[in-house]
Amino acid sequence: MNARELVALGVPRDCIGVAFDALKASGLISNPAEATRRIGEILAGPNGFTGDPHFGPLAQAVLAVRAQLAAAEESLGRNPHGVPSTFAQWGERDDPGSMDQMTAACELPVAVQGALMPDNHLGYGLPIGGVLGTYNSVIPYGVGVDIACRMMCTITDLPAATLKDVFAPTVDPLIRALTGGTVFGVGGAQKEKLDHAVLDMDWNVTKITRESKDKARNQLGTSGSGNHFVEFGIVTLTEPALGLEAGEYVALLSHSGSRGAGAAVCKTYSDIVTVRLPKSYERFRQLAWLSLESEAGQEYWAAMNLMGEYASANHHTIHDRVLKLAGAASLVVIENHHNFAWKEVHDGKSED
């Protein structure tokens, strides 16, 4: 028998390994017909097999999973606010896909309120440009694969004339600074191992962050792929702002996130939460949520915040390296992140 056949019989995915151990110990692994009959008996009445020398652990595991799902059905099936949640929309963009996704997200039992930004478009579960407030819970896939992805802008002391003519020789050092200061591409890593205080933080908060630390060290100062970039441009201040006089400035702008470590955290906890999701909520698979009162929810929250620190460190490392190679100094830094969850209090209730 294989895992797919066991699942087809009704064995919970969390119990597949235990089921294989039981079949091997009993000698039924090579007798599919008898194995199917015995598994069926256990699933029909697991209480009668808890003392079985071979199948006892499987019966106990099945009972534990069923109890967990029953508790989830009872606790998650109620909207704590008593009324369906809705969402507000900004801008005139009316993308049917993102509208449908936002409507579905607001039907989650833990949903409180949603918002759809002007740049909205189809995403994975939650639309890009969508914001969802939930009660005492967090949605790993709603936060996203690239946890704490952000943009960072450093306004420099370089003269604006440096970039007035993109074909001028003054641009060449900036190009070399970009190519030498960061690395692009899937799985890209710096040739030299860089250092940052974020690597001295506690990466043992979860098993997956501990296992991802070496990858994070290798990818510190890298930009990834997709819509991630690092570039120089001109910022025009029409009036004094940010402690600067009005005028034109050369700025360095970057967009990237927590790289492979963040992706590993997302996958780990998305897998955990989708396995635990009751069948009645199967349509919310990409919006499966973790209660912040659960052990997994607390672990994810700690890992997500660590990935936020790492993503910020990644940007600062890139900017420090590029500016050093370009012979520029920083005047002002502006940094803001997305792909994240925050704890907030609304109407006296804590929501996330």
PyMOL commands that set and color helices and strands:
alter all, ss='L'
color gray80, all
select helices_A, chain A and resi 3-9+13-26+28-30+32-44+46-49+56-76+96-105+140-143+160-163+169-181+197-200+203-205+207-219+259-276+279-287+295-326
alter helices_A, ss='H'
color red, helices_A
select strands_A, chain A and resi 87-89+111-121+128-134+137-138+150-156+229-237+247-256+290-291+330-337+344-346+349-351
alter strands_A, ss='S'
color yellow, strands_A
deselect
rebuild
show_as cartoon
